[in-house]
């Protein structure tokens, strides 16, 4: 694999985005894509496609929001629908990685870094995406 891996944390009004380094060792936060309405995904999908082309992405890791009891709720269904839409835009394999507690960990990282509570929302989704991607890089990649 010569391209990079993209990590996504899909949410109701945001998608956190992270990218691997070229050696597939570390994940770095990239950006948070926001939208006005949960259903307004066109801009989000276009932006993800642009990022994939810019970074020569060869795989996408999408956080999968299982419930704490390992069941699948409505957020899993929304994530599956988002994956279907994304697959129509990019010809790149997409894999799920369990994302339970990543937002909690991301918030702890921001708190430990001294980021004020009111400013955390700007960064929390992309940090969660980096945690999801780093988990994949550490535990699941080839």
BELCORPE-V571846 format. One record per backbone hydrogen bond with DSSP energy under -1.0 kcal/mol. CO is the residue of the C=O (numbers start at 1). NH is the residue of the N-H. Records with the same first field share a line. If there is no record, write none. Layout:
CO->NH / NH
This chain:
4->58
5->20
6->61
7->18
8->63
9->16
13->35
14->11
15->33
16->9
17->30 / 31
18->7
19->28
21->24
26->21
28->19
31->17
33->15
37->40
39->41
41->45
42->46
43->47
44->48
45->49
46->50
47->51
48->52
49->53
50->54
51->55
52->57
59->6
60->95
61->8
62->97
64->66 / 99
67->70
71->67
73->77
74->78
75->79
76->80
77->81
78->82
79->83
80->84
81->85
82->86
83->87
84->88
86->89 / 90
93->60
95->62
97->64
99->102
101->105
102->106
103->107
104->108
105->109
106->110
107->111
108->112
109->113
110->115
111->114
116->119
120->123 / 124
123->127
124->128
125->129
126->130
127->131
128->132
129->133
130->134
131->135
132->136
133->137
134->138
135->139
136->140 / 141
